[in-house]
Amino acid sequence: MNDLIEYIANWIVDDGDAVRVSDQQRGGRVTVRLEVDESDMGRIIGREGRLAGAMRTLLSISGEIRDQRASLEIR
């Protein structure tokens, strides 16, 4: 799941070297943390949060395939 979020984020941002993706697992729940440069934050979130929402949806579907609940945290 980290690879999916990292791939999408690198495609969107200007500074791909500043993209950091990590995860925390607790039971059947996974929280994926995406960290980007402040100058790219608006690009990641998108208009009215549409890109962030789309990434959360894809992550959720990917988690369901693996029988895990997944959430995305953007910093």
N, C-alpha and C positions, 0 to 999 in steps of 0.2 A: 504494500500500500504506500510505503514511503516513496518508492520509485515512481509511482503514478503521480503523486503530488509534486515531486521534484521535477519530473519531466514537464508537467504543465507550467509550473512556476518559471522554469528556465526559458520556456517558450515565450512567456509574457514579459518578463522583466528585462531591463537594459543591462544590469550588472549581474550576470549569472553566477559569478564567483561569490556573491554575498548571500546566495540562497542556502539556507541550512534547514534540513528536515530531520526531526527526531520523533520517537514515539515512546509512549508509556503504556504498559499493559497492566490492567487490573482485572483479574477474573476474565470474563468474556467481553471486556470493554477495552478498546484501544483509543488513545488520544494521540493524534498526529499533530505535532507542533511545527509550523512553518514560520521561519524567520527570514525576513528580507530587509534590504536597505530602506531607510525611511523615504528616500526619493522614489522608490518603486512601490510603496504601500498603496497609493491610489490606483496604480495599474493592476495590482493583485486583487483589490476589492472590486474594482469596476464600477460602472454607473449603477447607482442604487444597490450596490452589493451583488450584482448579477453574477460576476465571475466567481466571487467567493461562494455564493450559493450553489453554483454549478459544480465547483470543486467539492463542496460538502456532499452534494448529491452523488457524485461519482464515487467518493470515498465511502459513503454509506452503502451503496450497491456493492462495491468491492468487499466491504466487511460482511455483508449478508451472504455473499458467496462462500466466505470462510467461516460462517456461523459466529461472527463477532459483531458487536456494536461498535461503530467507529465514529469519531467526531474529529473536527478540524479546528485547531486553534491558530490564529494568525497573529504574529507579533512583528 
